[in-house]
Amino acid sequence: MSRKERYLYQHPISRNFMPFTPPEIETISTWTTPLFITTLADHDFLKSTLIEYIYQCKSQQTQAIDSQVAPIAKQQLFESSLNFLEADLAEVVELKRNFEELLAEAAFIVNQSVWPDNVEVNAHIVESWYHVTQHGGYHDVHSHPNCSWCGIYYLEPGASDFKKRNGVNRFYDPRVNAEHYADAGTAYLAQQGVWDFEPKEGQIIIFPSYLKHAALTYFGDEDRIVIAFNAIIEIE
């Protein structure tokens, strides 16, 4: 039954007075959360050198969580200090340049309606680190303060599997009251309050810093390796 047929069936008196005209309804998308996904063009070229360098750094760590940030939230993984992308290695320098260009573009996309015309956008990565996650490793729910945008680069997803939710990154609905009630009208909220991202080699996901997320438990013989970063944005 069409909308018109349903309307006339429910309101038979209307048949004698006026034709059916659907109401004009304006849609407003408010408080949306933008995320950006892309693939690093130079991934194949950079991968082997980056992995070799990460394992070199890992071998020199004196503790699993070199950053000393929330170690209790991280299990069975190695985390560098928060200046990984400051290394004076050509491949790392190139990686950082790629990240900052992507961040600037993402920031422009969401802010172009409120920024002045012809702005120069500069993204500055202020913290960066690697994770080498081993069998049974995970990173509990958290968000990233003191920055505006964050990113995760999947250098080597290992045995991560989306269907099994193995080693995926899970993002949590920032609308804290969205699950107070669920019926057919809230189906667009997914009725779960979470969105899982499938790790694919070479992919980068960029997201706002307020968005809570976690790395679900990883199971696999091969290490899961990611590079993560926090950034601030300036315009001129």
ABEGO torsion letter per residue (X at the ends): XBAAAAAAAABAAAAAABBBBBBBBBBBBBGBBBBBBBBBAAAAAAAAAAAAAAAAAAAABABABAAGBGAAABBGBBBBBAAAAABBBAAAAAAAAAAAAAAAAAAAAAAAAABBBGBBBBBBBABBBBBBBBBGBBBBBBBBBGBABBBBBBABAEABBAAAGBGBBBBBBABAAAAABBBAAAAAAGGAGBBBBBBBBGBBBBBBAABBBBBBBBBEABBBBBBBBBBBBBBX
